[in-house]
């Protein structure tokens, strides 16, 4: 199934509703708009296996672009809307997109992207234009709203940063089928695990550029359900949307749970949530206490899964399973789990090591990065791959995540990589050395802290800390910026120059066995 099917069956049904305004696009409109864009891309010379990119806030037009690419056999890269022009430009160029669709809301950043991606030849902007862009609406209006003669299935190529902080594209083979033949693996999981069908009303409170909301919204619209998309998460707005639109399914990150739980009880309990049947969460481990409070509030409707953009494996934990195995992220439903030591030797139940998923074949590559692809694989098994997480299996085969193989910071479900922040801060004239670490934050799980060794003859002070934070905001995306600065006389570097960062982290985590709050 895909929008073309539902445009015939239920043409006036809402495919997507913008939660705050109530604006919507019907399945007939979604089918027409995506057909028009597919015709435009064909006319511009794009063929099966070519690349297109979208750089946009949560906008109804996101769905046109998704389905136009998927029904044209193209790779679609979604670019984080909060990136700077240099960061977004790197991804746009690296993914070899020939067309970029963006929005007037991001015009200040989008205006500077041309210089980073000389091979991108078509620049479209919705809701208005800035110099260098053509009106998206006017452009697609010149094309007929009919299907291409062939509609090979497309695929997403999303970016997942590595330990160096340099983003890398996750590319998977294109399916050898027409998009009309089946809805893809995510839709199958939705149907089999969480009973999604055309009656589903799905609340999506997260940014669309992220792999989970993107894939889930694709699956919902493939199966004829309705997506209720929030422009941006807020606690009251999310609960209002569940009540107003009679939401049946939803997906969250643990930070959202925390924020809702911190609302005054009389406020958060005044909404009618009786339609709500399935609440999924992923992206970061959920504190056990927070999850128990959510069960007390919403009942046994909370499901968890663990996986990555690479989709090299997946675990799932239903309500009853979690209550029997609190803290677990579930058992594998895609792939087979192995826990291995640093030498690749498999470990028994209860022992902590690197988490590998085994698949019949290696399901992904890092685009133009064969060394990074190989680094993700087990030293003896090419079809075992790791996401960099550390954990253990219990005797029943349930997975528990206990740490990170790298020092990646997860704040509110968003991955933040320290090195790019360190690389920016070290350029400050008053900074001699710097380490960026994740430290405990009750709401966000972790927050970003910069630990600075001041330059010679520079005094440690609150004014210096404020100056460094202001400098960070000028040079990197705000969501990556440190929330605080501490000082050390000298950072713990080995004679080789390697920073012994664990000594710094342990100051804040109290040498707990787990780095996950």
Order of alpha helices (4+ residues) and beta strands (2+ residues): alpha-beta-beta-alpha-beta-alpha-beta-alpha-beta-alpha-beta-beta-alpha-beta-beta-beta-alpha-beta-alpha-beta-alpha-beta-alpha-alpha-beta-alpha-beta-beta-alpha-beta-beta-beta-beta-alpha-beta-beta-beta-beta-alpha-beta-beta-alpha-beta-alpha
